[in-house]
Amino acid sequence: MATRSKATSRLILKFTEGDGAEGKAYQRSFNHFNPALTDEQIYQLGSALGALQTAHVAGIVRQDTAAIEASSPAA
């Protein structure tokens, strides 16, 4: 049986600045969020952080990561 450990979440805000071919796309990452936060909480946080920016928020992304390890068999 495998076990999950070292779980963490990352919030990625994707931005666009300018129009058409002259526009620029970029992203900002915020690391080490508690993975127990709900998607709604992450979205609200991303929206609040995005509102502080001058560029248009093109997307809010949640990225969860964890280590998967084999657990030792029961004796």
C-alpha positions in Angstrom: 0.0 0.0 0.0 1.3 3.5 -0.8 1.1 6.5 1.5 1.0 10.2 0.7 3.3 12.6 2.6 4.8 16.1 2.3 1.6 17.4 0.7 1.6 21.1 -0.3 -0.4 23.4 -2.6 0.7 26.1 -4.9 -1.4 29.0 -6.2 -0.5 30.2 -9.7 -1.9 33.5 -11.1 -1.8 33.9 -14.8 -1.8 37.4 -16.2 -2.1 39.1 -19.6 -0.9 42.6 -20.2 -1.6 44.5 -23.4 -3.7 43.4 -26.4 -3.2 41.1 -29.4 0.3 40.2 -30.7 1.7 43.0 -28.6 0.3 41.5 -25.4 2.5 39.8 -22.8 1.5 36.7 -20.8 3.2 35.9 -17.5 2.4 34.1 -14.2 3.2 34.5 -10.5 3.4 31.5 -8.1 2.7 31.5 -4.4 4.1 28.3 -2.7 3.4 26.3 0.4 -0.3 26.7 1.0 -2.0 24.3 3.3 -3.5 21.5 1.1 -6.5 21.4 3.4 -7.7 24.7 1.9 -10.7 24.2 -0.3 -10.8 25.2 -3.9 -13.2 28.0 -3.1 -10.7 29.4 -0.5 -7.8 29.2 -3.0 -10.0 30.9 -5.6 -10.9 33.7 -3.2 -7.3 34.2 -2.3 -6.2 34.3 -5.9 -9.0 36.8 -6.7 -7.9 39.0 -3.9 -4.2 38.9 -4.9 -5.1 39.4 -8.5 -7.1 42.5 -7.7 -3.9 44.1 -6.4 -2.2 43.8 -9.8 -2.5 46.2 -12.7 -2.5 43.4 -15.3 -5.6 41.4 -16.2 -6.0 38.0 -14.4 -6.3 35.4 -17.1 -6.5 32.4 -14.8 -6.2 31.1 -11.3 -4.6 27.6 -10.9 -4.2 25.4 -8.0 -1.3 22.8 -8.1 -1.1 20.1 -5.4 2.0 18.1 -4.9 2.9 15.2 -2.6 5.4 12.4 -2.2 4.1 8.9 -2.7 6.0 6.2 -0.8 5.5 2.5 -0.2 4.4 1.8 3.3 5.9 -1.1 5.2 3.7 -4.3 5.3 1.9 -5.0 8.6 3.7 -7.6 10.7 
